Amino acid sequence: MIRIIATFMLKPESVSKAIQLATELVKATRREQGCAQYDMLQAENTPAQLVILESWKTQADLTAHEISEHFTRLVPQ
C-alpha cells in the first residue's frame, strides 16, 4: 500500500475555485483502479489549507493516476 499526504496552501482568493476543482478530482479519482482512499480535507482554522489523503494498492496504480486525464487537467489549475 502506498500512502500520500499532499498539503496545499492556497491564496485566499483561490480557495473557492480550488475546492471546486479538488471536489471534481476526488470524485473521478475514487473510480480509478487501485484507489483505496482519496479524501480532501480543509483545515478548520486555516481555510486556505487543503490536504489530500491518498492510498494506492500499487505503484502502477499511482502512476496511472498521475497521468490520468482528470489529474493532468485539474491539478495544474
Backbone bond lengths (Angstrom), bond angles and torsions (degrees), N, CA, C in turn:
res aa  C-N    CA-C-N  psi(-1)  N-CA   C-N-CA  omega(-1)  CA-C   N-CA-C  phi
1 M - - - 1.453 - - 1.526 108.57 -
2 I 1.306 115.52 135.19 1.464 122.42 177.39 1.524 107.10 -110.67
3 R 1.318 116.00 128.70 1.471 120.87 -179.94 1.518 109.40 -120.82
4 I 1.326 114.52 139.11 1.466 121.01 -178.79 1.521 108.41 -133.40
5 I 1.322 115.00 138.75 1.463 122.20 170.96 1.527 105.48 -119.46
6 A 1.315 116.59 110.00 1.464 122.12 -179.78 1.523 108.48 -107.13
7 T 1.320 116.59 121.82 1.464 122.08 -177.63 1.526 109.57 -112.60
8 F 1.315 115.88 135.53 1.462 122.31 -178.62 1.523 109.61 -128.03
9 M 1.321 116.44 130.43 1.458 122.27 170.90 1.521 106.73 -104.64
10 L 1.310 115.60 119.38 1.456 121.08 -174.24 1.523 111.06 -103.28
11 K 1.298 115.18 157.13 1.461 119.87 170.11 1.524 106.44 -70.36
12 P 1.321 118.10 138.84 1.474 120.15 -177.41 1.525 113.86 -51.86
13 E 1.318 117.34 -36.17 1.464 120.14 -178.83 1.534 112.52 -75.68
14 S 1.333 117.48 -8.93 1.465 121.62 -178.63 1.527 113.70 -102.28
15 V 1.315 118.24 -3.99 1.468 121.53 -172.73 1.526 111.97 -59.82
16 S 1.297 117.72 -49.22 1.465 120.97 -176.27 1.534 111.29 -60.31
17 K 1.323 117.38 -47.39 1.464 121.67 -179.89 1.529 110.94 -65.75
18 A 1.329 116.50 -40.32 1.471 120.41 179.84 1.529 110.94 -63.59
19 I 1.308 117.55 -40.49 1.465 120.74 178.44 1.525 110.32 -64.85
20 Q 1.307 116.54 -40.22 1.470 120.72 177.48 1.531 110.38 -61.08
21 L 1.319 117.56 -47.33 1.460 121.63 179.77 1.525 111.67 -66.15
22 A 1.332 116.18 -42.22 1.466 120.24 -179.68 1.524 110.94 -65.66
23 T 1.307 117.50 -36.53 1.463 121.08 178.05 1.526 110.17 -62.58
24 E 1.323 116.92 -42.38 1.469 121.04 176.30 1.533 110.63 -63.88
25 L 1.330 116.46 -41.89 1.457 121.11 178.85 1.522 111.61 -61.80
26 V 1.318 116.65 -45.01 1.470 121.18 179.78 1.522 110.55 -60.35
27 K 1.317 116.41 -47.58 1.466 120.68 -177.73 1.529 111.46 -59.75
28 A 1.330 116.90 -45.25 1.462 120.50 -179.45 1.524 111.47 -70.56
29 T 1.313 116.67 -40.37 1.462 120.61 -176.45 1.519 112.19 -66.61
30 R 1.311 117.32 -36.95 1.468 120.05 -179.50 1.522 112.82 -61.09
31 R 1.328 117.39 -18.18 1.471 121.40 178.54 1.528 112.15 -88.58
32 E 1.321 117.40 -5.80 1.464 120.52 -176.59 1.528 111.87 -74.72
33 Q 1.327 114.68 147.74 1.462 120.84 175.01 1.526 109.19 -61.30
34 G 1.312 116.60 134.29 1.454 121.79 175.47 1.506 115.59 84.92
35 C 1.320 117.57 -2.22 1.466 120.58 178.55 1.529 108.76 -81.30
36 A 1.316 116.19 113.33 1.464 120.98 179.38 1.523 110.94 -95.08
37 Q 1.344 117.10 -26.34 1.466 121.97 178.41 1.515 108.57 -157.94
38 Y 1.320 116.42 139.99 1.458 121.66 173.17 1.516 106.32 -156.33
39 D 1.319 116.17 99.11 1.463 121.88 -175.45 1.523 110.38 -126.29
40 M 1.319 115.39 142.82 1.450 121.77 174.76 1.525 108.33 -106.86
41 L 1.329 115.36 133.73 1.458 121.42 177.03 1.521 108.47 -125.40
42 Q 1.332 115.60 145.23 1.460 121.15 175.29 1.519 107.61 -116.90
43 A 1.321 116.41 129.81 1.458 120.60 -179.10 1.524 110.23 -62.70
44 E 1.308 116.68 131.97 1.464 121.55 -177.28 1.529 111.73 -65.83
45 N 1.305 116.96 -43.06 1.464 120.66 -176.95 1.522 113.62 -91.24
46 T 1.321 116.03 -9.64 1.463 121.24 179.76 1.524 107.76 -136.50
47 P 1.339 117.46 81.86 1.469 120.40 -174.30 1.530 114.65 -58.78
48 A 1.318 117.88 -19.61 1.466 120.52 179.88 1.528 112.21 -83.49
49 Q 1.326 117.65 2.81 1.464 120.96 178.53 1.532 109.25 -106.16
50 L 1.320 115.35 121.37 1.460 121.82 175.61 1.523 108.73 -114.95
51 V 1.312 115.60 146.21 1.455 121.58 177.08 1.525 107.93 -129.67
52 I 1.317 116.03 133.25 1.461 121.94 173.78 1.528 106.95 -109.50
53 L 1.324 116.57 124.24 1.464 122.74 175.73 1.520 107.76 -103.48
54 E 1.320 116.01 122.65 1.462 121.26 -176.05 1.527 110.56 -124.89
55 S 1.319 116.18 144.12 1.466 123.02 169.31 1.520 107.48 -137.61
56 W 1.328 114.77 129.55 1.466 122.17 -178.60 1.516 109.41 -125.13
57 K 1.322 116.08 142.26 1.467 120.62 -178.53 1.525 111.78 -69.20
58 T 1.338 117.63 -38.73 1.466 120.33 -178.29 1.522 110.40 -141.68
59 Q 1.311 115.64 163.89 1.470 120.48 175.36 1.524 110.31 -63.94
60 A 1.311 117.51 -35.54 1.470 120.70 178.28 1.527 110.84 -61.87
61 D 1.331 116.98 -38.81 1.472 120.41 177.75 1.529 110.59 -64.54
62 L 1.321 117.15 -43.11 1.464 121.22 178.40 1.523 110.79 -64.28
63 T 1.307 116.83 -42.57 1.462 120.87 179.15 1.527 110.64 -61.72
64 A 1.316 117.06 -42.58 1.467 120.92 177.73 1.524 110.39 -62.08
65 H 1.313 117.06 -38.71 1.472 121.57 177.69 1.533 110.25 -61.90
66 E 1.319 116.52 -44.27 1.462 120.90 -175.91 1.521 113.45 -66.23
67 I 1.315 117.82 -18.96 1.468 120.95 177.62 1.529 112.42 -110.83
68 S 1.327 116.37 7.42 1.472 119.87 -179.71 1.527 110.39 -66.74
69 E 1.317 115.79 156.77 1.466 121.63 -179.15 1.516 111.02 -58.35
70 H 1.331 116.66 -48.10 1.468 118.57 -175.73 1.530 111.85 -67.89
71 F 1.328 118.55 -36.08 1.464 121.13 178.76 1.537 110.24 -66.26
72 T 1.325 116.82 -50.12 1.464 120.11 -176.88 1.536 112.61 -68.62
73 R 1.316 117.39 -22.28 1.468 121.64 177.63 1.530 111.74 -85.84
74 L 1.333 117.00 -43.29 1.464 120.42 -171.42 1.528 114.67 -86.48
75 V 1.310 117.53 -41.43 1.470 120.32 -173.81 1.538 112.63 -61.78
76 P 1.324 120.17 -42.88 1.470 118.30 179.69 1.538 114.07 -62.34
77 Q 1.311 115.92 -22.32 1.473 118.98 -179.09 1.510 110.70 -73.68
